[in-house]
């Protein structure tokens, strides 16, 4: 029979698996219906160590102040053929900003669209359109070859993708677009979404960016 901690670790694992998005310790605690976050925090750390020492395609990764149960980077391409590409409007917005400003720090994207950026980066990485690399205390975001193929862009070079976006959306050079047309068969959901205001402070010093339209 598992101990109380072992049982809590398994329940935390189940919550992270079912959520499909990064969760904070506070959110995990609320989902479990318990009042004290400290055992939950210990369980999360135990789960992290368990996956570090386990031969698995999955990992527990810290995303800002949240935790996600996700595929390790080398195994992401293996699931592309069975991963549906469905993008809500806020996902499209995040992807467009990443594509236009790449390489873009995740901390900057958080400043642009709020804390929802953490969830959107996780989703875009999972469907193989965005690549993440550690950069100091944050992540550097770039688009993948699959992104270029998916949107019919002839090049994977950032400057060519930027030019494609400007031409496709009819915006002047230097005025970053905020909405990317999604190919037929992958239309965004009709559910309206609202981006929260400014999120956490930047995780690393960044240069100012041109203002973006709402």
PyMOL commands that set and color helices and strands:
alter all, ss='L'
color gray80, all
select helices_A, chain A and resi 4-19+25-32+37-52+73-75+77-82+89-101+106-113+116-126+145-150+158-169
alter helices_A, ss='H'
color red, helices_A
select strands_A, chain A and resi 23-24+58-63+66-71+104-105+130-135+138-143
alter strands_A, ss='S'
color yellow, strands_A
deselect
rebuild
show_as cartoon
